[in-house]
Amino acid sequence: VDLISIRDLTKEDVEAYFKKTAEMEKNLASGKKPVSNIVVANLFFEPSTRTSLSFQTAAKRLGADSVVYNASTGSTQKGETLKDTIRIIDGYADLIVIRHPLEGSARLAADVAVHPVINAGDGGNQHPTQTLIDLYTILKCKGKIDGLAVQLVGDLKHARAMRSLLYGLAMFGADVTLVAPKGLEMEKSVIDEVRERFGAKVSERSSLDLKSCDVLYVCRVQKERFSDPYEAEKVQKEFSLHEEDLKDVKKDLIILHPLPKIDEIPESVDRSPHAKYFEQAKYGVPVRMAILYSIIKEAQK
Ligand code: NCD
């Protein structure tokens, strides 16, 4: 019952999450709390605002409690291993949410822990819960995912949110165009995988072409994954959206971003009716309520 990679989910699983999320939106409105006597542990070994706080909010809104381990103030600083930290927290809580800079760390945590583990981002690898939020947002804004022209723009080499999302979009039949600065392209094996598995239409470009785009999904340059931060800053400056880029776009184009955004989207775009990234961030709570609820119930079986 762990959620480590978007590959752990079938299309039916994802659709069940959508259904559960809609229910959770109703619970949010009515204040109904379907869970009791559950403690969710949130372990963060990397910075986080949305993921950490929306998981905590989701737990509270469900009627569960949450505790937070912050690696920058915890015994990780004394040299405790990830395995030991997991073993200890597994003895306190019913479910573990983990974000860690090492790829594969969430899988390791799941191997060590008796309780379910949810991957909230493992290095440049996977961020499955973000993808569920992204797909849900597209569905809410567009009514469908199948056949939409989606452009993923930014540091596709290092952004785990983009890797997971490409898989999710391919699963639901979107036509994906990847737009990355030179050297920051999506890993080829990831593209090959979705083509083989889903027969997905995936193309690559080196510059934006928004004329027929339905969903523009932008992410920041993942500076923390560069060995030379100067290189990252340089690419970031060269690669950002401008208001002019939005002149000839479809009226109902939506712009999404996992956030935080740095310089890749100018503040003026926030006011445009295309910008949906703040709405997207808000769906973090009901989507993560649905994930926590489903995994808690599954574990109780
Ligand atoms: C993303 C992440 O941590 O991968 N943030 C998030 O969870 N919303 C995207 C990013 O940091 O660029």
Residues whose N, C-alpha, C, O or C-beta is under 5 A from the ligand:
A	BS01	NCD	R50 T51 G121 H127 A161 R220 P258 L259 P260
